[in-house]
């Protein structure tokens, strides 16, 4: 039986570096077969993370936010149109995609067609278990009915076999990670899942051979985790908890005697299901309040600074060189403790 690894199990190994300035490092990367972004950060398609305000701010910074699907088609289309108008105000953002999520059953085909007509470039099929017959049907219909200029990202998956099938069914990008999200209870409730580093490595073997980008999703707690995800084969990462609780995330700021807070909930949480009129079953997520963090630009700048530092330690000034140069050691619990500040208790 093999050993599977996640981010805290590994530490990247420093290389010789000739990088003179970290500000010269380019973070440009692919997000799908035909679309790229300037920083490897995608805002999660959760209803407490990404709507217009988050998506437009991420676009300003060179990333992309995935508009969640827990709204009417009309409202989601309205937000796509607002993003198109916002992109039209600055030619420097014209090359960046607009991404929106659809489900795998129900109105997904009508929703995707209207989103595309409004200006959406990437449709993300958002489902917890993407290696499923419903996904085969959805991908087949989406690829048959959408323009060749509109990419379809599919997931979530965790195995090489799943990657082979989704690519064969027409996926232009793969979202990788099952049960690793900060509010996800899938691994606890079902016992299923693959630790994130191993799942990315397994999928990468298939995706790379087919020219299909990988989006790592779940378990990202810091810029160091992003650096590790990229090192083992991800092209970009989808983040939720890091962006939740900011001014740009959906939801009201809650004033309490303990300070300011915002709600954050998993897409499969009971709160999400009740809020959006779904059946209260198959609950595989939690909901909570988190401290208000202020503007998201400060957080994104911190993450990209950390990623650029990681590239410098690898001796790379772009993601292709980073993939080639980055290697890792598996660390013990003592090594994990040593890797963190340990003077302050």
C-alpha positions in Angstrom: 0.0 0.0 0.0 1.5 3.3 -1.0 1.8 6.4 1.2 -0.1 9.4 0.1 1.1 13.0 0.9 -0.4 16.4 1.4 1.1 19.8 1.7 2.3 19.6 5.3 4.0 16.3 4.5 6.6 17.9 2.2 9.1 20.7 2.1 10.6 22.1 -1.1 14.4 21.9 -1.6 16.3 25.1 -2.3 18.2 25.3 -5.6 21.0 27.5 -7.0 19.4 30.7 -8.0 20.4 33.5 -10.4 17.2 35.5 -9.9 18.3 39.0 -9.3 14.9 40.5 -8.4 11.8 38.7 -7.3 9.7 41.5 -8.9 11.0 40.3 -12.3 9.5 36.8 -11.8 6.6 36.1 -14.0 3.6 34.2 -12.6 1.7 33.9 -15.9 0.1 30.4 -16.2 -2.7 28.5 -17.9 -6.1 28.0 -16.3 -7.6 26.0 -19.1 -6.7 24.7 -22.6 -7.1 28.1 -24.3 -7.1 30.7 -21.5 -4.4 32.0 -19.1 -4.0 34.3 -16.2 -1.2 36.5 -14.9 -1.2 35.1 -11.3 -2.0 31.5 -10.4 -5.0 32.3 -8.2 -8.6 31.5 -8.8 -11.4 32.6 -6.5 -13.5 29.7 -5.4 -17.1 29.2 -6.7 -18.6 29.4 -3.3 -21.5 31.6 -2.4 -19.5 33.3 0.4 -16.4 33.8 -1.7 -17.0 34.9 -5.4 -19.5 37.2 -6.9 -18.9 40.3 -9.0 -16.9 42.3 -6.4 -14.4 39.5 -5.8 -14.2 38.5 -9.5 -13.6 42.0 -10.6 -10.9 42.6 -8.0 -9.1 39.4 -8.9 -9.3 40.4 -12.5 -7.6 43.7 -11.7 -4.8 41.8 -10.1 -4.3 39.3 -12.9 -6.3 36.4 -11.6 -9.8 35.1 -12.1 -12.8 34.5 -9.8 -15.4 31.8 -10.6 -18.9 33.1 -10.1 -20.8 30.6 -8.0 -23.9 28.8 -9.3 -26.1 29.3 -6.3 -28.2 32.0 -7.9 -30.7 32.3 -10.7 -29.5 32.2 -14.3 -30.6 35.8 -14.7 -28.5 37.0 -11.8 -25.4 35.0 -12.8 -25.7 36.4 -16.4 -26.1 39.9 -15.0 -22.8 39.5 -13.1 -21.0 38.2 -16.2 -22.2 41.2 -18.1 -20.9 43.5 -15.4 -17.6 41.8 -15.6 -17.5 42.2 -19.4 -18.2 45.9 -19.0 -15.5 46.2 -16.2 -13.0 44.5 -18.4 -13.8 46.9 -21.3 -12.7 49.8 -19.1 -9.0 48.7 -19.1 -7.3 47.1 -22.2 -4.7 45.5 -19.9 -7.4 43.1 -18.6 -8.7 42.1 -22.1 -6.7 38.9 -22.2 -8.1 37.5 -18.9 -11.1 35.1 -19.0 -14.4 35.3 -17.2 -15.3 32.1 -15.4 -18.7 30.9 -14.0 -19.9 27.7 -12.5 -22.7 25.4 -13.5 -24.0 22.2 -12.0 -23.9 18.7 -13.5 -27.6 18.1 -13.8 -30.7 20.2 -14.1 -30.4 23.6 -15.9 -26.7 23.4 -16.5 -26.9 23.4 -20.3 -29.3 26.4 -20.5 -27.3 28.2 -17.9 -24.0 27.6 -19.7 -25.5 28.8 -23.0 -26.7 32.0 -21.5 -23.5 32.6 -19.6 -21.5 32.1 -22.9 -23.8 34.5 -24.7 -23.2 37.1 -22.0 -19.5 36.9 -22.4 -18.3 34.1 -20.2 -15.1 32.3 -21.6 -14.8 29.4 -19.1 -17.6 27.2 -17.8 -16.6 25.3 -14.7 -18.7 22.2 -14.0 -19.0 22.3 -10.2 -19.6 18.9 -8.5 -18.1 17.2 -5.6 -17.4 13.9 -7.4 -16.5 14.6 -11.0 -15.6 11.0 -12.0 -19.3 10.2 -12.6 -21.6 9.2 -15.5 -23.4 12.6 -15.0 -20.2 14.3 -15.8 -19.7 12.3 -19.0 -23.2 13.4 -20.2 -22.7 17.0 -19.1 -19.3 17.4 -20.8 -20.5 15.7 -24.0 -23.5 18.1 -24.2 -21.6 21.2 -23.2 -18.8 20.6 -25.8 -21.4 19.9 -28.4 -23.4 23.0 -27.8 -20.9 25.7 -26.8 -18.4 27.6 -29.0 -14.9 26.2 -29.5 -13.7 29.4 -27.9 -15.4 28.6 -24.6 -13.5 26.2 -22.4 -15.0 23.8 -19.9 -13.2 22.9 -16.7 -14.4 19.7 -15.0 -14.0 18.2 -11.5 -13.5 17.6 -8.7 -11.3 14.5 -9.2 -8.4 12.9 -7.4 -7.1 10.1 -9.6 -5.3 9.4 -12.9 -8.2 7.3 -14.1 -10.6 10.2 -13.6 -8.2 12.5 -15.5 -8.1 10.1 -18.4 -11.9 9.9 -18.6 -12.7 13.6 -18.2 -10.2 14.5 -20.9 -11.7 11.9 -23.2 -15.1 13.4 -22.5 -13.9 16.8 -23.5 -12.6 18.6 -20.5 -10.3 21.6 -21.2 -9.1 21.8 -17.6 -9.2 19.7 -14.5 -10.1 20.7 -10.9 -8.2 18.4 -8.6 -8.9 17.7 -4.9 -11.6 15.8 -3.0 -12.2 16.3 0.7 -9.4 18.8 1.4 -11.3 22.0 1.8 -11.2 23.8 5.1 -15.0 23.3 5.7 -15.3 20.0 3.8 -16.3 16.9 5.7 -16.3 14.4 2.8 -13.3 12.4 4.1 -14.8 12.3 7.6 -18.3 11.3 6.5 -17.4 8.9 3.7 -13.8 7.9 4.3 -13.0 8.8 0.6 -10.4 11.2 -0.7 -6.8 11.4 -1.6 -4.3 13.8 0.1 -3.7 16.8 -2.1 0.0 16.4 -3.2 -0.5 12.8 -4.3 -3.8 13.6 -6.1 -2.1 16.4 -8.1 0.9 14.2 -8.9 -1.3 11.4 -10.1 -3.5 13.6 -12.3 -0.5 15.5 -13.6 0.9 12.4 -15.3 -2.2 12.3 -17.5 -3.0 16.0 -17.8 0.5 17.0 -18.9 0.6 14.4 -21.6 -2.6 15.8 -23.0 -1.8 19.5 -22.6 -4.6 20.0 -20.0 -4.0 22.4 -17.1 -4.6 21.4 -13.5 -6.4 23.6 -10.9 -5.6 22.5 -7.4 -8.6 22.9 -5.1 -8.7 22.6 -1.3 -6.3 22.6 1.6 -4.5 25.8 0.6 -3.7 27.6 3.8 -0.7 29.8 2.7 1.4 31.0 -0.1 3.8 28.1 0.8 1.0 25.6 0.1 0.4 27.3 -3.3 4.1 27.0 -4.0 4.0 23.3 -3.2 0.8 22.7 -5.4 2.5 24.4 -8.3 5.8 22.4 -7.7 4.0 19.0 -8.0 2.1 19.9 -11.2 -0.7 22.3 -10.7 -1.0 25.3 -13.1 -3.1 27.3 -10.7 -4.9 27.0 -7.4 -8.5 27.6 -6.4 -8.8 29.3 -3.0 -11.7 29.8 -0.7 -10.9 30.4 2.9 -8.0 32.7 2.1 -10.4 35.1 0.4 -13.4 34.6 2.5 -14.2 37.2 5.2 -12.9 40.1 3.0 -14.7 43.2 2.0 -15.1 41.8 -1.5 -16.6 38.5 -0.5 -20.5 38.2 -0.5 -22.4 38.7 2.7 -22.9 41.2 5.4 -20.3 42.2 7.9 -21.5 41.1 11.4 -20.8 43.4 14.3 -20.3 41.6 17.6 -18.7 42.5 20.9 -15.7 40.4 19.9 -15.2 42.3 16.6 -16.3 42.2 13.0 -17.1 38.9 11.3 -18.5 37.4 8.0 -20.1 34.1 7.3 -18.2 31.4 5.4 -19.8 28.1 4.5 -19.0 25.0 2.4 -20.9 24.5 -0.8 -22.3 21.1 0.6 -23.0 22.5 4.0 -26.5 22.3 5.5 -26.6 26.1 5.7 -25.9 26.5 1.9 -28.5 23.8 1.1 -31.2 25.5 3.2 -30.3 29.0 2.0 -30.7 28.0 -1.6 -33.8 25.8 -1.2 -32.0 22.5 -1.8 -32.9 19.2 -0.1 -31.2 18.8 3.3 -29.4 15.6 2.6 -25.9 14.5 1.6 -24.4 17.2 3.8 -20.6 17.2 3.5 -19.6 20.6 4.7 -19.6 23.0 7.7 -20.4 26.7 8.1 -18.9 29.2 10.4 -18.1 32.9 11.0 -14.6 34.2 10.4 -13.0 37.5 11.4 -13.4 40.3 8.9 -10.1 40.7 7.0 -10.5 44.0 5.1 -9.7 44.4 1.4 -8.7 41.3 -0.5 -5.9 43.1 -2.5 -3.7 43.0 0.6 -4.1 39.2 0.8 -3.5 38.6 -2.9 -0.3 40.7 -2.8 0.9 38.7 0.2 0.2 35.5 -1.6 1.9 36.5 -4.8 4.9 37.9 -2.9 5.3 34.5 -1.2 5.0 32.6 -4.6 7.7 34.8 -6.1 9.9 34.1 -3.2 9.3 30.4 -3.7 10.3 30.7 -7.4 13.5 32.5 -6.3 14.4 29.6 -3.9 13.9 27.2 -6.8 16.1 29.3 -9.1 13.2 29.9 -11.5 11.7 33.1 -12.9 8.7 31.5 -14.6 6.4 28.6 -14.0 7.9 26.2 -16.6 11.4 26.5 -15.0 9.8 26.2 -11.6 8.2 22.8 -12.5 11.6 21.6 -13.8 13.6 22.9 -10.8 11.3 22.2 -7.8 11.8 19.0 -5.8 10.8 18.1 -2.3 11.6 16.0 0.8 9.0 14.2 2.8 9.3 15.6 6.4 8.6 14.1 9.8 6.3 15.8 12.4 9.5 17.2 14.0 10.5 18.7 10.6 7.0 20.2 10.2 7.3 21.8 13.7 10.8 23.1 12.9 9.5 24.6 9.7 7.2 27.0 11.6 8.1 29.8 14.1 8.6 27.8 17.3 10.0 30.4 19.8 6.6 32.0 20.3 4.2 29.7 22.1 
